[in-house]
């Protein structure tokens, strides 16, 4: 049996995140966004032999339409990765990006390969939530035991708000702080090390002379944060999922488009190519919870991953807790007594967006670069998952 190897992260990049369905990436394919991430990070290591990549593992929550056909393979070929390098698309809904990192890391740790690429991509502009064809198993509706699977995510957030006594006022304040933290991070350039700017090409017909006008625009900032919002503005929004409820469009995550990618290697590869690691992979865990309160998933996953890593919550210097809804994020923070100063210091999905299968990889990049900038050591990426699960991964900044 091969000795378990240390897994190092040498690159962690992402695109800016666009708003769906009519934002800056509404006409940009998700495979192009992902290919851009992969080619950009590999370009930083011109001496690295791409043939050493053992696998490309990519998360995508709705792998159909423009992000079907094993988008991991399509994007890796578009990125110039040799066709001898295999690739696979994996799906664990909102945790797909961090699950991809775990799968790639585990393959390296067990000696199956010396290097791998992990990441995620999602275009919610092109492929809507639940996909283009919703075909749920009718048996879900036959008894109360499984009916929670059919609940909309907003209803599960209302259930969490009710059971954990999370008030509308607390949700709106949390949402406001998410925007303020994100705007501060953009203003101070905190995302610059993780974002690879993307050039958007637009085409418009000029009917006066029957030609097509091509224009290009480079984008380098996330599109979601709202400078003009306030708690008072958020208080005025109506509940959208339940009459008399507390979950609104303003205290829920944004539908988004984006991609992220990481390059992982073992120690021997690190030394042979004289690479400088930016982080080390430690552990990953996933847990199940009732589908009708899916938002509490991290409450079960976080203790599991901390136990695996031999760490405590207090050891975490940075926690990226995906803000699917303010209600569930607050329930998790309260139940586990997490330090709010360490949770989403640069804002979360309410402000920055949630491109489903890409979010885990995107937020991993944010945690890694955030830790390096602030001198922190351990970081966690965690989120709830549709149908009732939670995931959590731990990395160490170097």
C-alpha positions as CSV (number, residue, x, y, z in Angstrom):
1,X,0.0,0.0,0.0
2,X,1.3,3.4,-1.0
3,X,2.0,6.0,1.7
4,X,-0.5,8.8,1.9
5,X,1.1,11.9,0.3
6,X,0.7,15.6,1.1
7,X,-1.4,17.5,-1.4
8,X,-0.4,21.0,-2.3
9,X,-2.3,23.7,-4.1
10,X,-0.1,25.8,-6.3
11,X,-2.9,27.9,-8.1
12,X,-6.4,28.9,-7.2
13,X,-8.1,31.2,-9.6
14,X,-11.6,32.2,-10.7
15,X,-13.5,34.4,-13.1
16,X,-15.5,37.4,-11.9
17,X,-19.0,36.3,-11.1
18,X,-21.8,37.7,-13.3
19,X,-25.5,38.1,-12.5
20,X,-28.0,35.7,-14.2
21,X,-29.9,35.7,-16.4
22,X,-29.1,39.1,-17.9
23,X,-25.7,39.9,-16.6
24,X,-22.3,40.3,-18.1
25,X,-21.8,36.6,-18.8
26,X,-25.3,35.9,-20.0
27,X,-24.0,35.2,-23.5
28,X,-20.7,33.5,-22.4
29,X,-20.6,29.8,-22.4
30,X,-19.6,28.0,-19.1
31,X,-17.0,25.8,-20.9
32,X,-15.3,29.0,-22.1
33,X,-15.3,30.5,-18.6
34,X,-13.8,27.3,-17.2
35,X,-11.2,26.9,-20.1
36,X,-10.1,30.5,-19.4
37,X,-9.5,29.7,-15.7
38,X,-7.5,26.5,-16.5
39,X,-5.4,28.0,-19.3
40,X,-4.7,31.2,-17.3
41,X,-3.3,29.3,-14.3
42,X,-1.3,26.8,-16.4
43,X,0.3,29.8,-18.3
44,X,1.9,30.8,-14.9
45,X,3.9,27.5,-15.0
46,X,5.3,27.3,-18.5
47,X,7.9,24.6,-17.5
48,X,5.2,22.3,-16.1
49,X,4.5,19.3,-18.3
50,X,0.7,19.3,-18.8
51,X,0.9,15.6,-19.6
52,X,1.6,15.0,-15.8
53,X,-2.0,16.0,-15.0
54,X,-3.6,12.8,-14.0
55,X,-7.2,14.0,-14.1
56,X,-9.4,17.1,-14.5
57,X,-12.3,17.0,-12.1
58,X,-15.0,19.6,-12.5
59,X,-18.2,20.3,-10.6
60,X,-21.4,21.4,-12.3
61,X,-24.8,21.3,-10.7
62,X,-26.9,21.2,-13.9
63,X,-24.8,19.3,-16.4
64,X,-27.0,19.6,-19.5
65,X,-27.4,21.9,-22.5
66,X,-24.4,24.3,-22.8
67,X,-22.8,22.6,-19.8
68,X,-23.5,19.0,-20.8
69,X,-21.4,16.6,-22.8
70,X,-18.9,16.2,-19.9
71,X,-18.0,19.8,-19.7
72,X,-14.8,19.0,-17.9
73,X,-13.5,17.3,-21.0
74,X,-14.7,19.9,-23.4
75,X,-13.2,22.8,-21.4
76,X,-9.9,21.0,-20.8
77,X,-9.4,20.5,-24.5
78,X,-10.4,24.1,-25.2
79,X,-7.8,25.2,-22.6
80,X,-5.0,23.4,-24.5
81,X,-4.6,20.5,-22.1
82,X,-3.3,17.5,-24.0
83,X,-6.0,15.0,-25.1
84,X,-4.1,12.3,-23.2
85,X,-5.3,13.9,-20.0
86,X,-8.7,12.5,-18.9
87,X,-11.5,14.6,-17.4
88,X,-14.8,14.1,-15.6
89,X,-17.7,16.2,-14.5
90,X,-19.1,15.5,-11.1
91,X,-22.3,16.7,-9.4
92,X,-23.2,17.2,-5.8
93,X,-25.3,20.3,-6.5
94,X,-24.0,23.4,-4.6
95,X,-20.9,21.6,-3.2
96,X,-19.8,20.3,-6.6
97,X,-16.8,22.6,-6.8
98,X,-15.4,21.7,-3.4
99,X,-16.3,18.1,-3.9
100,X,-14.2,18.2,-7.1
101,X,-11.2,19.5,-5.1
102,X,-11.6,16.7,-2.6
103,X,-11.8,14.0,-5.3
104,X,-8.6,15.4,-7.0
105,X,-6.8,15.7,-3.7
106,X,-7.7,12.2,-2.7
107,X,-6.4,10.7,-5.9
108,X,-3.1,12.5,-5.4
109,X,-2.9,11.6,-1.7
110,X,-3.3,7.9,-2.5
111,X,-0.6,8.0,-5.1
112,X,-2.8,7.5,-8.1
113,X,-1.4,10.6,-9.8
114,X,1.1,13.4,-9.1
115,X,-1.0,16.3,-10.3
116,X,-4.6,17.2,-11.0
117,X,-6.9,20.1,-11.8
118,X,-10.1,20.6,-9.9
119,X,-12.8,23.3,-10.2
120,X,-16.3,24.1,-11.2
121,X,-18.4,26.0,-13.7
122,X,-22.0,27.1,-14.0
123,X,-24.1,29.3,-16.2
124,X,-27.4,29.9,-14.6
125,X,-28.2,32.2,-17.5
126,X,-28.0,29.4,-20.0
127,X,-29.2,26.5,-17.8
128,X,-31.8,27.4,-15.2
129,X,-32.2,26.0,-11.7
130,X,-33.3,22.4,-11.9
131,X,-32.3,22.3,-15.6
132,X,-34.2,22.7,-18.8
133,X,-36.4,19.6,-18.3
134,X,-37.7,19.0,-14.8
135,X,-38.7,15.3,-14.5
136,X,-38.9,14.5,-10.8
137,X,-39.8,11.0,-9.7
138,X,-43.6,10.9,-9.0
139,X,-42.9,8.6,-6.0
140,X,-41.5,11.7,-4.2
141,X,-45.0,13.0,-3.8
142,X,-46.5,9.7,-2.5
143,X,-45.7,10.1,1.2
144,X,-44.5,12.7,3.7
145,X,-41.1,11.0,4.2
146,X,-39.8,12.1,0.7
147,X,-42.0,15.2,0.0
148,X,-39.2,17.5,1.2
149,X,-37.2,16.6,-1.9
150,X,-39.8,18.5,-4.0
151,X,-39.7,21.6,-1.8
152,X,-38.3,24.7,-3.4
153,X,-35.1,25.9,-1.8
154,X,-36.9,29.0,-0.6
155,X,-39.4,27.0,1.3
156,X,-36.6,25.0,3.0
157,X,-35.1,28.4,4.1
158,X,-38.4,29.4,5.5
159,X,-38.5,26.1,7.5
160,X,-35.1,26.8,8.9
161,X,-36.0,30.3,9.8
162,X,-39.0,29.0,11.7
163,X,-37.3,26.2,13.5
164,X,-34.1,28.2,14.4
165,X,-36.1,31.3,15.2
166,X,-34.2,33.5,12.7
167,X,-36.0,36.8,12.4
168,X,-36.6,38.9,9.2
169,X,-34.6,41.7,10.8
170,X,-31.6,39.5,11.4
171,X,-31.7,38.1,7.8
172,X,-31.8,41.6,6.3
173,X,-29.0,42.8,8.5
174,X,-26.9,39.8,7.5
175,X,-27.6,40.4,3.8
176,X,-26.7,44.1,4.1
177,X,-23.4,43.2,5.8
178,X,-22.7,40.7,3.0
179,X,-22.9,43.5,0.4
180,X,-20.9,46.0,2.5
181,X,-18.1,43.4,3.0
182,X,-18.0,42.6,-0.7
183,X,-17.9,46.2,-1.7
184,X,-15.1,46.9,0.7
185,X,-13.2,43.9,-0.7
186,X,-13.6,45.1,-4.3
187,X,-12.6,48.6,-3.4
188,X,-9.4,47.5,-1.6
189,X,-8.5,45.0,-4.3
190,X,-8.8,41.9,-2.1
191,X,-10.0,39.7,-5.0
192,X,-7.3,40.8,-7.4
193,X,-5.0,37.8,-6.7
194,X,-7.8,35.2,-7.3
195,X,-9.6,36.8,-10.3
196,X,-8.4,36.2,-13.9
197,X,-10.1,39.0,-15.9
198,X,-12.2,37.9,-18.8
199,X,-12.6,39.5,-22.2
200,X,-16.2,39.5,-23.4
201,X,-16.8,39.7,-27.1
202,X,-20.1,41.3,-28.2
203,X,-21.5,41.4,-31.7
204,X,-24.2,43.8,-33.0
205,X,-25.7,44.1,-36.4
206,X,-25.2,47.5,-38.2
207,X,-28.2,47.5,-40.5
208,X,-27.1,50.7,-42.2
209,X,-24.3,49.0,-44.0
210,X,-25.1,45.3,-43.4
211,X,-22.1,44.6,-41.2
212,X,-21.4,43.1,-37.8
213,X,-19.8,45.3,-35.3
214,X,-17.5,43.4,-32.9
215,X,-16.6,45.0,-29.5
216,X,-14.6,43.7,-26.6
217,X,-14.8,44.5,-22.9
218,X,-12.6,43.1,-20.2
219,X,-14.3,42.5,-16.8
220,X,-12.4,42.0,-13.6
221,X,-15.0,42.6,-10.8
222,X,-17.9,40.7,-9.5
223,X,-21.2,42.1,-10.7
224,X,-23.5,41.3,-7.8
225,X,-22.6,43.6,-4.9
226,X,-25.1,46.5,-4.6
227,X,-23.6,49.8,-3.4
228,X,-27.1,51.4,-3.0
229,X,-28.6,48.9,-0.7
230,X,-29.4,49.4,3.0
231,X,-31.2,47.6,5.7
232,X,-34.2,49.9,5.1
233,X,-34.3,49.0,1.4
234,X,-34.0,45.3,2.2
235,X,-36.8,45.6,4.8
236,X,-39.2,46.8,2.1
237,X,-38.9,43.7,0.0
238,X,-41.7,41.2,0.1
239,X,-41.3,37.5,1.0
240,X,-41.3,35.5,-2.2
241,X,-41.6,31.9,-1.2
242,X,-44.2,31.9,1.6
243,X,-47.1,34.2,2.4
244,X,-46.2,36.0,5.6
245,X,-42.6,34.6,5.4
246,X,-39.3,36.2,5.9
247,X,-37.2,35.0,3.0
248,X,-36.9,37.6,0.2
249,X,-34.9,38.1,-2.9
250,X,-32.7,40.4,-0.9
251,X,-31.7,38.0,1.8
252,X,-31.2,35.1,-0.6
253,X,-28.2,34.2,-2.8
254,X,-28.1,35.6,-6.3
255,X,-28.4,33.4,-9.5
256,X,-25.0,33.7,-11.2
257,X,-22.5,32.7,-13.8
258,X,-18.9,31.9,-13.2
259,X,-16.0,29.4,-12.9
260,X,-13.0,28.5,-10.8
261,X,-10.1,26.2,-11.0
262,X,-7.2,24.9,-8.8
263,X,-4.0,23.1,-9.6
264,X,-3.0,20.4,-7.1
265,X,0.3,18.5,-7.0
266,X,2.2,16.1,-4.7
267,X,5.5,17.1,-3.0
268,X,7.7,15.4,-5.6
269,X,6.1,17.4,-8.5
270,X,6.3,20.6,-6.4
271,X,10.1,20.2,-6.0
272,X,10.8,19.0,-9.5
273,X,9.2,22.0,-11.1
274,X,10.3,24.4,-8.4
275,X,6.7,25.4,-7.7
276,X,5.7,27.6,-4.8
277,X,2.6,26.2,-3.0
278,X,-0.1,28.6,-1.8
279,X,-2.0,26.1,0.3
280,X,-2.2,22.5,1.5
281,X,-5.4,20.3,1.4
282,X,-6.4,18.7,4.7
283,X,-9.8,17.1,4.8
284,X,-13.3,17.0,3.4
285,X,-16.6,15.7,4.7
286,X,-20.2,15.5,3.7
287,X,-23.3,14.7,5.7
288,X,-27.0,14.2,5.2
289,X,-29.9,16.1,6.8
290,X,-33.7,16.2,6.2
291,X,-34.4,17.6,2.7
292,X,-37.0,20.0,4.1
293,X,-34.4,21.8,6.2
294,X,-31.5,21.3,3.8
295,X,-29.9,24.6,4.8
296,X,-28.6,23.2,8.1
297,X,-26.3,20.7,6.3
298,X,-23.1,22.5,7.5
299,X,-24.2,21.9,11.1
300,X,-23.5,18.2,10.5
301,X,-20.6,18.5,8.0
302,X,-18.5,20.9,9.9
303,X,-17.9,18.8,13.1
304,X,-17.2,15.8,10.9
305,X,-14.4,17.6,8.9
306,X,-12.9,19.1,12.0
307,X,-12.7,15.7,13.6
308,X,-11.0,14.3,10.5
309,X,-8.5,17.1,10.4
310,X,-7.9,17.0,14.2
311,X,-8.9,20.6,14.5
312,X,-11.4,22.8,16.3
313,X,-13.7,25.5,15.0
314,X,-11.5,28.0,16.9
315,X,-8.5,27.0,14.8
316,X,-10.2,28.3,11.7
317,X,-9.0,31.7,10.7
318,X,-11.3,32.0,7.7
319,X,-14.6,30.4,7.0
320,X,-16.3,30.6,3.7
321,X,-19.9,29.7,4.6
322,X,-22.0,29.8,1.4
323,X,-24.9,32.1,1.9
324,X,-27.6,30.2,0.1
325,X,-30.0,32.1,2.3
326,X,-29.4,34.4,5.2
327,X,-31.7,32.3,7.3
328,X,-29.7,29.1,6.9
329,X,-26.3,30.8,7.3
330,X,-27.5,32.4,10.5
331,X,-28.8,29.1,11.8
332,X,-25.4,27.5,11.1
333,X,-23.5,30.3,12.7
334,X,-25.7,30.3,15.8
335,X,-25.9,26.5,16.2
336,X,-22.1,26.1,16.0
337,X,-21.2,29.4,17.7
338,X,-19.0,30.4,14.8
339,X,-17.0,33.6,15.0
340,X,-18.9,36.1,12.8
341,X,-15.7,38.1,12.1
342,X,-14.2,35.0,10.5
343,X,-17.3,34.0,8.5
344,X,-17.3,35.5,5.0
345,X,-15.0,38.5,5.7
346,X,-15.3,39.5,2.0
347,X,-19.0,38.9,1.8
348,X,-20.8,35.9,0.5
349,X,-23.3,34.6,-2.0
350,X,-26.0,37.1,-1.2
351,X,-23.7,39.8,-2.5
352,X,-21.1,37.9,-4.6
353,X,-23.5,35.4,-6.2
354,X,-23.8,31.6,-6.2
355,X,-23.0,29.9,-9.6
356,X,-24.0,26.5,-8.1
357,X,-21.4,24.0,-9.1
358,X,-18.7,26.6,-9.4
359,X,-19.2,28.1,-5.9
360,X,-17.0,25.6,-4.0
361,X,-14.0,26.3,-6.2
362,X,-14.6,30.0,-6.3
363,X,-14.9,30.3,-2.5
364,X,-11.8,28.0,-2.1
365,X,-9.8,30.6,-4.1
366,X,-11.2,33.4,-1.9
367,X,-10.3,31.6,1.3
368,X,-6.8,30.7,0.2
369,X,-5.9,34.2,-1.0
370,X,-7.7,35.8,2.0
371,X,-5.6,33.7,4.4
372,X,-2.4,34.5,2.7
373,X,-3.2,38.2,2.7
374,X,-4.1,38.3,6.3
375,X,-1.5,35.9,7.7
376,X,-4.1,33.3,8.7
377,X,-3.4,29.6,8.7
378,X,-6.5,27.3,8.5
379,X,-9.6,27.9,6.3
380,X,-12.9,26.2,5.7
381,X,-15.2,26.1,2.7
382,X,-18.7,24.9,3.6
383,X,-22.2,24.9,2.3
384,X,-25.6,23.4,2.4
385,X,-26.8,21.2,-0.5
386,X,-30.2,20.7,-2.1
387,X,-32.1,17.5,-1.2
388,X,-30.6,17.7,2.3
389,X,-26.8,17.5,2.6
390,X,-23.9,19.6,3.9
391,X,-20.3,19.7,2.9
392,X,-17.1,21.1,4.4
393,X,-13.5,21.2,3.4
394,X,-10.4,22.4,5.2
395,X,-7.2,23.9,3.7
396,X,-4.1,25.4,5.2
397,X,-2.5,28.5,3.7
398,X,1.2,28.4,3.1
